[in-house]
């Protein structure tokens, strides 16, 4: 994910973890939005 001076450092691992957490959050949001739409609450 990160190249150059930070490659292989703890900072790279931290950034990788943050990116994965962000992606998981987005997927959760879309799953919940889809569920609410199916339940008849499209405005959520």
N, C-alpha and C positions, 0 to 999 in steps of 0.2 A: 504494500500500500504506500509506504513512504520510502523514498530513495534518497541517497546522499548521506549526510552526516548522521542522520538518525536511524539509518538502516541497522537493524539488529540490536537496537537499544531498548531499554524499558519504555521509553517514550513511544516508540513504534508500537509496542504491545498495548499500551494504554489507548492510543488512537485507534488501533484495530478493534479493541473491545468496545470503544465508544461508537464506532461505525456500526458494529454488529447490533448493539443495543438500539441504536436509532432505527435500523432496518426492522428489527423485531417490533418496535413500537409502531411503526408505520403499518406493518402487516396486521397488528392487533387492531389498530384504528379502522382499517378497511374492513376487517372481518366483522367488527361490531357495527359499523355503518351498514353493511349488507344485511346483517341480522335484523337491525331495527327497520330497515326498509321492507324486509319480508314480513315483519310483524305489523306493518301498516303505519310506521312512523318515519316517513321519508324526510322530514325536516331536521332530524337529528344529525 
